[in-house]
Amino acid sequence: MSADTAADPVPRPSRNPFWFAVEAAMILAFISMLVVMFIQVVSRHALAVGVPWTDETSRFLYIAQIFLGLSIAQRYGQHIRITVALDLMGPRLRRITEAFADLLTALICILLIVGAVEMMRKSGNALASTLPLPMSAIYGVQCIGIALYALLVLKDLRDKLFYHDEKGAAA
């Protein structure tokens, strides 16, 4: 983590149009989920009326923000990490260990993508119970989020393996 990141824990919005769209979609999913949950609470407790679509909608929006947020956090290096063992290692061993962890993470992502695609295939014709959406849509969002995350992890792996200074530390 750089000194800039430590001093300013909230990254600035991306200027890249693609990442701006991903960040905007995640923020929109979060705000929409809050609005839907507010409707759900008010309708149940203040009006004593159940609104069936709110539970499923908030769940879908929550899943969308998790998987889009996963890639955004990776992009900015903001994932929570426990680095006690890494801090005790020399630069070269630390880089190798982190590269191995990135490789393992990428392999797990590939398995998750295969699983999400399989679930999209299996649930393609099934509609959500209260929404006019196919259940495959939620697996599609998961697949996109995990794929973006995997690509960023692979980029970090490439950087660790090929772009480092003579002391072995990542540049």
VENDA-V111009 format. One record per backbone hydrogen bond with DSSP energy under -0.5 kcal/mol. CO is the residue of the C=O (numbers start at 1). NH is the residue of the N-H. If there is no record, write none. Layout:
# VENDA-V111009
<<CO & NH> <CO & NH>>
This chain:
# VENDA-V111009
<<2 & 6> <3 & 7> <4 & 8> <9 & 11> <16 & 20> <17 & 21> <18 & 22> <19 & 23> <20 & 24> <21 & 25> <22 & 26> <23 & 27> <24 & 28> <25 & 29> <26 & 30> <27 & 31> <28 & 32> <29 & 33> <30 & 34> <31 & 35> <32 & 36> <33 & 37> <34 & 38> <35 & 39> <36 & 40> <37 & 41> <38 & 42> <39 & 43> <40 & 44> <41 & 45> <41 & 46> <42 & 46> <42 & 47> <43 & 49> <50 & 52> <51 & 54> <52 & 55> <52 & 56> <53 & 57> <54 & 58> <55 & 59> <56 & 60> <57 & 61> <58 & 62> <59 & 63> <60 & 64> <61 & 65> <62 & 66> <63 & 67> <64 & 68> <65 & 69> <66 & 70> <67 & 71> <68 & 72> <69 & 73> <70 & 74> <71 & 75> <72 & 76> <73 & 77> <73 & 78> <74 & 77> <81 & 83> <83 & 87> <84 & 88> <85 & 88> <85 & 89> <86 & 89> <90 & 94> <91 & 95> <92 & 96> <93 & 97> <94 & 98> <95 & 99> <96 & 100> <97 & 101> <98 & 102> <99 & 103> <100 & 104> <101 & 105> <102 & 106> <103 & 107> <104 & 108> <105 & 109> <106 & 110> <107 & 111> <108 & 112> <109 & 113> <110 & 114> <111 & 115> <112 & 116> <113 & 117> <114 & 118> <115 & 119> <116 & 120> <117 & 121> <118 & 122> <119 & 123> <121 & 124> <123 & 126> <123 & 136> <126 & 135> <131 & 133> <133 & 128> <134 & 137> <135 & 138> <135 & 139> <136 & 140> <137 & 141> <138 & 142> <139 & 143> <140 & 144> <141 & 145> <142 & 146> <143 & 147> <144 & 148> <145 & 149> <146 & 150> <147 & 151> <148 & 152> <149 & 153> <150 & 154> <151 & 155> <152 & 156> <153 & 157> <154 & 158> <155 & 159> <156 & 160> <157 & 161> <158 & 162> <159 & 163> <162 & 164> <163 & 171> <165 & 168> <169 & 165>>
